[in-house]
């Protein structure tokens, strides 16, 4: 669970507002009346527009009528569950970010959410601060996709070509595996930013379980070895030192 103090939370909120041209508009669907009202009030207090609906059917009708920047959907809802609602939203808009809220932590349910096209998944109970942090991370990723894609990165004396999946230095070319290339590209695209470990796992491995986490550690070690001949100052930070 991510814990932030007031300064960090306000900084994250300001970053989100900087990304958006207008105030962020959130579709919030939650059948627990108390939780729903708390979430709506918290999000509104942080400067977001949040519309609350108690079931999937009302949420879907609201989505058709309104223009939302992000959807926060409870999985277990009356009339229409969160998975069904997300599928219908995806049929209308394939790009709007979706975060699922659920008390169900089964691997099958999590995978089902990501198959539908979820951008993130929060298991109850969670902190409202964590929700804001994840909203910010998603919006930065969406913004990055909309901007011109960077295909060439300079890493010290190395040139990293993301399309060809190669590292080039001193006229030598090192072919990367798909996983190595995906991970290095993700790290490079977040240079000078804190890249959340779970976000990296879910982006590349889909699931942030223990075995995938160990797998990512192995790939980080491989990348270190591939870049070990860089003769820059060893105090210089590489992208992975921020993960």
Secondary structure, 3 states (H helix, E strand, C coil): CCCCCHHHHHHHHHHHHHHCCCCCEEEEECCCHHHHHHHHHHHHHCCCEEEEECCHHHHHHHHHHCCCCEEEEECCCCCCCHHHHHHHHHHHCCCCEEEEEECCCCHHHHHHHHHHCCCEEEECCCCHHHHHHHHHHHHHHHHHHHCCCCCEEEECCEEEECCCCEEEECCEEEECCHHHHHHHHHHHHCCCCCCCHHHHHHHHCCCCCHHHHHHHHHHHHHHHHHCCCCCCCCCCCCHHHHC
